[in-house]
């Protein structure tokens, strides 16, 4: 009899959890739908702080461990927004236009916002993909990221 009561209690708790989970998932789907509809209309500025691993030294000591190359900090300020491509209309992609890297200007804020807005509004996927590649090169200066701060 106690086993039956325990099973009933566990089942009732599981049912309540399943109902709460379903309502939470339904609400999450609603929020995702609103975000995917509104996101392509938003443009914002972002400051990204990162730690970048230094290149190892060409000098290698004959004895003992090699020195740790260490990390250096990077600060990237960019304008960003969301867009979709014609070949995948339901998938959002981030587009960015870098304004400055480590305090060195790449372009003005007005240039970045204007070119980003025009790139987001165009139907030409080649323009959007070129903007993605330019961000990977960070304005012509290649960089790699090991971990974000």
C-alpha positions as CSV (number, residue, x, y, z in Angstrom):
1,X,0.0,0.0,0.0
2,X,2.8,2.4,0.8
3,X,4.6,1.5,-2.4
4,X,1.4,2.4,-4.4
5,X,1.1,5.7,-2.5
6,X,4.7,6.5,-3.2
7,X,4.3,5.7,-6.9
8,X,1.2,8.0,-7.0
9,X,3.1,10.9,-5.4
10,X,6.0,10.5,-7.8
11,X,3.7,10.3,-10.9
12,X,1.7,13.4,-9.8
13,X,5.0,15.3,-9.3
14,X,6.2,14.1,-12.7
15,X,2.9,15.2,-14.4
16,X,3.1,18.6,-12.8
17,X,6.7,19.0,-14.0
18,X,5.8,17.9,-17.5
19,X,3.0,20.5,-17.6
20,X,5.3,23.2,-16.4
21,X,8.0,22.2,-18.9
22,X,5.4,22.3,-21.8
23,X,4.3,25.8,-20.8
24,X,7.9,27.0,-20.5
25,X,8.8,25.5,-23.9
26,X,5.7,27.1,-25.5
27,X,6.7,30.5,-24.0
28,X,10.3,30.1,-25.2
29,X,9.0,29.3,-28.8
30,X,6.9,32.5,-28.7
31,X,9.8,34.6,-27.6
32,X,12.1,33.1,-30.3
33,X,9.5,33.9,-32.9
34,X,9.3,37.5,-31.8
35,X,13.1,37.8,-31.7
36,X,13.4,36.4,-35.2
37,X,10.9,38.9,-36.5
38,X,12.3,41.9,-34.7
39,X,16.1,41.2,-34.8
40,X,16.7,42.1,-38.5
41,X,15.4,45.6,-37.7
42,X,17.9,46.3,-34.8
43,X,21.3,47.8,-35.1
44,X,23.6,48.3,-32.1
45,X,27.1,48.9,-30.9
46,X,29.1,46.3,-29.1
47,X,32.4,46.4,-27.2
48,X,34.0,43.0,-27.1
49,X,36.9,42.4,-24.7
50,X,39.0,39.3,-25.5
51,X,42.1,37.5,-24.5
52,X,44.3,36.5,-27.5
53,X,47.1,34.0,-27.2
54,X,50.5,35.4,-28.2
55,X,52.5,33.5,-30.9
56,X,55.1,31.3,-29.4
57,X,58.7,32.5,-29.6
58,X,61.0,31.0,-32.2
59,X,63.6,30.6,-29.5
60,X,63.4,27.1,-27.9
61,X,65.7,26.5,-24.9
62,X,67.7,23.2,-25.0
63,X,66.9,22.4,-21.4
64,X,63.8,22.9,-19.4
65,X,60.3,23.7,-20.5
66,X,59.5,26.2,-23.2
67,X,58.4,29.6,-22.0
68,X,54.6,30.2,-21.9
69,X,53.8,32.7,-24.7
70,X,51.0,34.2,-22.6
71,X,48.0,36.2,-23.6
72,X,47.2,39.8,-24.5
73,X,43.9,41.6,-24.3
74,X,42.0,42.8,-27.3
75,X,39.2,45.4,-27.4
76,X,37.0,45.4,-30.5
77,X,34.2,48.0,-30.9
78,X,31.8,47.3,-33.7
79,X,28.3,48.0,-35.0
80,X,26.2,44.8,-35.4
81,X,22.9,43.7,-36.6
82,X,21.1,40.5,-37.8
83,X,20.1,39.5,-41.3
84,X,19.0,36.4,-43.3
85,X,20.3,35.0,-46.5
86,X,18.1,34.3,-49.5
87,X,19.1,30.6,-49.5
88,X,18.3,30.2,-45.8
89,X,15.5,32.7,-45.0
90,X,14.7,31.3,-41.5
91,X,18.3,31.5,-40.1
92,X,19.6,34.7,-38.5
93,X,23.2,35.7,-39.1
94,X,25.1,38.5,-37.3
95,X,26.7,41.1,-39.5
96,X,29.4,43.4,-38.0
97,X,31.3,46.5,-39.1
98,X,34.4,47.0,-36.9
99,X,34.9,50.6,-35.7
100,X,38.1,50.2,-33.8
101,X,40.5,47.5,-32.6
102,X,42.6,48.2,-29.5
103,X,41.9,51.9,-29.8
104,X,43.0,52.1,-33.5
105,X,40.2,53.3,-35.7
106,X,39.2,51.1,-38.6
107,X,36.3,53.3,-39.8
108,X,34.1,56.0,-38.3
109,X,30.9,55.2,-36.5
110,X,28.8,56.8,-39.2
111,X,30.5,54.8,-42.0
112,X,30.0,51.6,-40.0
113,X,26.4,52.2,-39.2
114,X,25.6,53.3,-42.8
115,X,27.3,50.4,-44.5
116,X,25.9,47.9,-42.0
117,X,22.3,49.2,-42.5
118,X,22.7,49.1,-46.3
119,X,24.2,45.6,-46.1
120,X,21.4,44.3,-43.9
121,X,18.8,45.8,-46.2
122,X,20.2,44.4,-49.5
123,X,18.9,41.2,-51.0
124,X,22.3,40.4,-52.5
125,X,23.9,37.6,-50.4
126,X,27.3,38.3,-51.9
127,X,27.4,41.7,-50.1
128,X,26.4,40.1,-46.8
129,X,29.0,37.3,-47.1
130,X,31.7,39.8,-47.9
131,X,30.8,41.7,-44.7
132,X,31.2,38.4,-42.8
133,X,34.6,37.8,-44.3
134,X,35.7,41.3,-43.5
135,X,34.9,40.9,-39.9
136,X,36.9,37.6,-39.8
137,X,39.9,39.6,-41.0
138,X,39.0,42.5,-38.7
139,X,39.5,45.3,-41.1
140,X,42.4,43.7,-42.9
141,X,44.4,42.8,-39.8
142,X,44.1,39.0,-39.2
143,X,43.6,37.9,-35.6
144,X,42.8,34.7,-33.7
145,X,40.9,34.3,-30.5
146,X,41.5,31.5,-28.0
147,X,39.1,32.5,-25.2
148,X,36.8,35.4,-24.5
149,X,37.2,37.4,-21.3
